[in-house]
């Protein structure tokens, strides 16, 4: 695990990752690396009920990565992390908003929050990606999402479509991620849509692109998926 903690020094959100690693420390002291599957089974048994499957998987992911690092540095004869299986989360959301719903949502938001809502819908960008956009990231026909601001740590570009140009003057947004989070919460409650997540706008972007005739490969590139396999979840919309 010390290898993993050192590895985090060069990653995004290291504090959160350290927390997931620290959560399973009591179990790690009881098993050698060769018994990783048994250790993982005990972690799952003891944490189930107290934590959601997704949270448990974050901790298992930290263990898997730590074991992979140990193998890469030839500290173990094989990659014991490959033996660990994550839990099935069954938490995929299937909420796709219509333009009318998005318009109602945005009408109850401040201008900066409304801008973020429409930009998210028309680009598929995540909340953190939008709040970190700078004026120089906006080109004539595309917006550049810098590598340091993306989930995959890879730069990508997304096209600027006509309706989005109305909201480009708001970049950079005068609010941070927390300000957008609270502003979106107020807007969704006023719009009578309390169940919405900001990330639902990203899914809705995919549904709109499909409706306009875009193929899954194109959508994959726009959303920044590492492979089209991640995009195939939207195939049923066709």
Beta strands, then each sheet from edge to edge (+ up, - down):
strand 1: 142-145
strand 2: 156-159
sheet 1: 1+ 2-
end
